[in-house]
Amino acid sequence: MTANSIPLTRTLLVSRNYAGATRYKLDAPVERRAVKKIPAVLVCDAKTGSLKIAGLTVLDRLVVSAHRAYCGPITIVSDATPRLARAEELQIETSSVPALPAFPDPVLLIDGGVLVEPSDLERVIEHGGQLAAANGSLLPVRVTTPKAGPVIVAHGLAVAIVNEVSARVAERKFWASLSSPADGLVDRFFNRPLGRLLSKLLVHTSVSPNQVSFVSIVIGVVSAWFFARGYFVLGALVFQFSAVIDCVDGELARVLFKQSRLGKWLDLAGDQVVHFCVFAALGIGVARTNSSVPATALGASAALGVLLSFAVIIRALRRPAARRSPLLNRLLEATANRDFSVLLLALAIFGRIDLFLWMAGIGIHIFWIALLLLLWGPAHRSISATVHHST
């Protein structure tokens, strides 16, 4: 490839899904904004490019990150390019040249090994500058321009990789950076740390995030069987294990660039299936062991509440970010964690699982009604009034 074959910088209109607070980002109306698309040139020696970070080589990660920052074409300057497994799976086209070409027009130049997020590459491209780590140290990521552009401090993880030692440091920081705004205290300090041990093993296998999601659902349903039989402590322990596994699928998807619409639907719908089964089973189990509690009615009420909540959540997630209040987003976040699993386990141990059933049977309806009021509250009326006024 010659320098003349690198096309001119151009501006595209690119659809972006809302990346809001909750991990459930499904079918939200897209926001269209201008994104500057320029070629990317990645300079990475074979040794550094072949170093692995959480199952993928440094160069493979750079190619996918540049692609997700809307760069194209992507040129690799290397005398021996390692296999780009994930880039090939995503059908990202690249070309290799032995020497650095001339740049008649601006390109995104990544001159060395670096672990960086696509969103920060976008910011570098947008401002025509050079990336710096959070501590201010410059990184080999810049847009080639006649005059030096501004220094863009990374919002996400950005680490230079020059050898095996720095690769291990980058990998530790990478795993530590993985979290979800939906995480509650139990997820943050118990479920996710335990699940990460499994995540670190699975990144080196062919197991997919969707397969992990399915296993988590199955384990959750198994816990419901124990609840229905009256084995409350055992059921709560199995349910807690399901919550740990539930943290793994999302991490695998992010680490391996395997996010998908199917995976997001499976994550969301799977949680609701588990909750529906667990609440209904608790009603059956408590009815068997404590006839003084209207357990069947409470279990049915909680299960019905799951279905109603699911319907409202789906409707809320289809609304653009600008039309969702901060409180609504916080409540949507709450739907994605299972912190109540610890309460369930504690009450099972103390023989008061009936208290949880009361809380679930009544509380879940308060929850979905609150969601509905926020969804169709003042913000909706204001927007409707604006639309009516404009017409």
C-alpha angles and dihedrals in degrees: 000000000000129000090252090062092065106096126231122270111269139178122238135186105237127187114229125191115229109268096200132159100280122075089229104088102162127162094327112167107267127244115224119215137161112265121187110230117201136161119269126219116195117197110192130147117232095250097051093039091054095055111111128231113189095334100319129086120250091245093048090054092048093052093050092044092050090048091051088050085061095252120156143207099022116208123191119206106205140119091223118021114203119226111282099213100174095038089053092049089052090047093236109169117226136167130207130219128180096225138035110269126219117264115222088171133031117285134176103254119197103184103187143356116319138154108223139155122244091236091061091048087054090054092050090051093046094053097032092232144120126272123241130189120246089266091057098254113141119246127206092257119107146132112250108238133154090249126041111263129218123290110254113205111215117248092198134038113311119170132164116233118203104149144359093282093054089044091057091047090050091049092052091050090046094055091043090054093058112102139123127236084225092064115117125199094277092049092046099048104026119011099043097043090051093043091050090065087061093042091057090055097044096053087072093053136066092250109128128218090244091056090052090049090053092050090050090052092049092050090049091052090048089055088055089056090056091048091052090051091052097252092130101163093047090046091051091050092050090047090052089052089052089054090053092051089046088068093056103064095059092047092051091050093052097041094048098035090244101134111144140170090242090053093052092049091047091051094049099040092041092058090052092049090052094046092048092051094044095049093045091046092050089056091052094045096047090046088058095051105031118035092178091072122074086232099155092054093045092048091049090047092052092047091049089049090056090056093047092046091050091054092050093045092053091050092048094049091054090061118093118252093250090062096050121086121226090246091053090052091051091052090049088053089054090060091062101059131071101208088137087073090081092051089049091052093047093050090046091053092050093046096245101112086135089073090059090050090054091049093047096043092054105023097056091061091051087052099053092041089054089050091050093049091051091045094053098027133105095317092057093047091048093052092045090051091050092051091047091049093049091053 
